[in-house]
């Protein structure tokens, strides 16, 4: 493998690029559909840094994998019922 400097090699750069190409990025309207939150709420969560997002030259993008993980982490776990004696 060719080294570009330090420990970075061409294969590592290639794999990172492939991973980025294979990710699905969506805009606010699509994130709203996915989460069932209003676009206004999505924007508010972005401004308060409550939801994972990417800002790229003024555009706000969302990685669907990050959104799905965020939703999963936001689940409220049920309290176990106390056993009746």
C-alpha positions as CSV (number, residue, x, y, z in Angstrom):
1,X,0.0,0.0,0.0
2,X,1.2,3.5,-0.8
3,X,1.5,5.9,2.1
4,X,0.6,9.5,1.6
5,X,2.2,10.8,4.8
6,X,2.0,9.7,8.3
7,X,-0.2,6.6,8.7
8,X,-2.8,7.5,6.1
9,X,-2.8,5.2,3.1
10,X,-4.6,5.2,-0.2
11,X,-6.8,2.2,0.8
12,X,-8.0,4.0,3.9
13,X,-8.9,7.1,1.9
14,X,-10.7,4.9,-0.7
15,X,-12.7,3.1,2.0
16,X,-13.8,6.3,3.7
17,X,-14.8,7.7,0.3
18,X,-16.9,4.6,-0.5
19,X,-18.6,4.8,2.9
20,X,-19.5,8.4,2.3
21,X,-20.9,7.7,-1.2
22,X,-23.0,4.8,0.2
23,X,-24.6,6.9,3.0
24,X,-28.0,8.4,2.3
25,X,-28.3,12.1,3.2
26,X,-31.7,13.7,3.3
27,X,-33.1,17.3,3.7
28,X,-35.4,18.7,6.3
29,X,-38.6,17.8,4.6
30,X,-37.5,14.1,4.3
31,X,-36.3,14.1,7.9
32,X,-39.6,15.4,8.9
33,X,-41.4,12.5,7.2
34,X,-39.0,10.0,8.7
35,X,-39.3,11.3,12.2
36,X,-43.0,12.4,12.0
37,X,-41.9,15.8,13.4
38,X,-42.9,19.1,11.8
39,X,-40.1,20.8,9.7
40,X,-40.3,23.7,12.1
41,X,-39.5,21.3,15.0
42,X,-36.6,19.8,13.1
43,X,-35.1,23.3,12.5
44,X,-35.5,24.1,16.2
45,X,-33.8,20.9,17.2
46,X,-31.0,21.7,14.8
47,X,-30.5,25.2,16.2
48,X,-30.4,23.7,19.7
49,X,-28.1,20.8,18.6
50,X,-30.6,18.2,19.8
51,X,-30.7,16.2,16.6
52,X,-27.7,15.0,14.6
53,X,-27.2,16.9,11.4
54,X,-24.7,18.3,8.9
55,X,-24.4,21.9,7.8
56,X,-22.8,22.2,4.4
57,X,-22.6,25.7,2.9
58,X,-25.9,26.7,4.4
59,X,-27.7,23.5,3.6
60,X,-28.8,21.2,6.5
61,X,-28.5,17.5,5.8
62,X,-29.3,14.4,7.8
63,X,-27.8,11.0,7.6
64,X,-30.6,8.5,7.8
65,X,-28.6,6.1,9.9
66,X,-27.9,8.8,12.4
67,X,-31.5,9.8,12.5
68,X,-32.6,6.2,13.1
69,X,-30.1,5.8,15.9
70,X,-31.2,9.1,17.4
71,X,-34.8,7.9,17.4
72,X,-33.8,4.5,18.9
73,X,-31.9,6.3,21.7
74,X,-34.9,8.5,22.3
75,X,-37.2,5.6,23.2
76,X,-38.7,5.8,26.6
77,X,-38.2,2.4,28.3
78,X,-41.2,1.1,30.3
79,X,-41.0,0.9,34.0
80,X,-41.3,-2.7,35.1
81,X,-44.6,-3.4,36.9
82,X,-44.3,-4.1,40.6
83,X,-45.3,-7.6,41.4
84,X,-48.4,-7.8,43.5
85,X,-48.1,-9.9,46.6
